Amino acid sequence: MSAPERIPPRSVNTAELLATGELTVRGRIRDASNAALYCTVSLDGREAACIYKPVAGERPLWDFPDGTLAQREVAAYEVSEATGWGLVPPTVLREGPYGEGMCQLWVEPVPDGELLALVDAEEPEPGWKAIGLADVGEGGTALLVHADDDRLRRLAVLDAVINNADRKGGHLLPGDAGRLFGIDHGVTFNTENKLRTLLWGWAGEPLTEEAVEVLKGLKESLEEGAALAVRLAALITPEEVRATRARVDAMLDTGKHPEPTGEWPAIPWPPV
């Protein structure tokens, strides 16, 4: 069989392909914490690679309702699309070989320079933002840093809006044409503050003018009865939709990137 066609993530036919195409399991992503199946999806002679996460393969979590992670992944995509930044690959909820689940376009990472690094220094060099000290074994530490990259900064804003509890380094995928994607958004939209991320480099800094305009648009889109609010209502609870609006309001009120509260571990484990 020939290799799957590489369809641009914003192709007008991608959502239909993912939602209604024939889904064929090709293998399993074994290091995933929940069942994650590498698949191809085909429709009318077109084929693309994708990842399918059936609800039946989700492991129970103490702080998220059972059987809701797939819906949260789709909700994260909906919010990403509403920002206009396109930071999450096309994602749909559909039936598959193992029941209902999330189906997301597969993004093959491309070389794009370093986004994360460990440095033997007390302060980051220009072009980098400090995350914190990391244990490197034998009692040693190094400074963990991430790139001062506009794409990462947009993702930091998105993560704050969706309350992402697990932004690891391995969830950052550089794509074609200089794009950057974030994946694995199953633990999002909790009503409690659970933001855990490697992208704390801008914590407490003023939001960019671009981010403020995007948040203003989200605020309108999340009003009761607005298009995004209606789509989210089919995926997460009314309380979680209201909490999302409240996070947007809070960022607009402060005009700054959120800071760790100290009530919850700020960095996910393992970080990468």
JOSULZI-V33287 format. One line per field, one symbol per residue. ss: DSSP state (~ for helix, > for strand, _ for the rest). psi: psi as a letter, one per 20 degrees, with the letter a starting at -180 (. if undefined). burial: b if it has 24 or more other C-alpha atoms within 12 Angstrom, else e. A space follows every 10 residues. Layout:
ss = ???
psi = ???
burial = ???
//
This chain:
ss = __________ ___~~~~~~~ _>>>>>>>__ ______>>>> >>>__>>>>> >>>>~~~___ >__>____~~ ~~~~~~~~~~ ~~~_______ >>>>>>__>> >>>>>_____ _____>>>>_ _______>>> >>>>>>>__> >>>>>>>__~ ~~~~~~~~~~ ~~____>_~~ ~>>>_~~~_> >>________ ______>___ _____>__~~ ~~~~~~~~~~ ~_____~~~~ ~~~____~~~ ~~~~~~~~~~ ~~~~_>____ __________ __
psi = pqqqpopphj qhigggghhi rpppphaqoh jqhrpopprq pqpliqqqqr ppnqhijppq qhjqqqkihg hhgghhgggg hhhihlipqp prprqahkaq rpppppooqq pkrphqqpqm rhqqrpiqpp grqqpjqkjq qqppqqqmph ghhghhgghh gilpjlnrhi joopaqkjqp qprmkhmrjq hqokopqilj hjpiqqqqhg gghghghggg iiqpirgghg ghhihrqhhh ghhgghhggg hhghjrqqqq hiiqphpqpq h.
burial = eeeebebebe eeebbbbbbe bbbbbeeeee eeebbbbbbb bbeeeebbbb bbbbbbbbbe eeebbebbbb bbbbbbbbbb bbbebbbbbb bbbbbbeeeb bbbbbbbbee eeeebbbbbe eeebeeebbb bbebeeeeee eebbbbbbbb bbbbbbbbbb bbbbbbbbbb bbbbbeeebb bbbbbbbbbb bbbbbbbbbb bbbeeebeee bbebbbbbbe bbbeeeebbe bbbebbbeeb bbbbbbbbbe bbeebbbbbb eeeeebbbee be
//
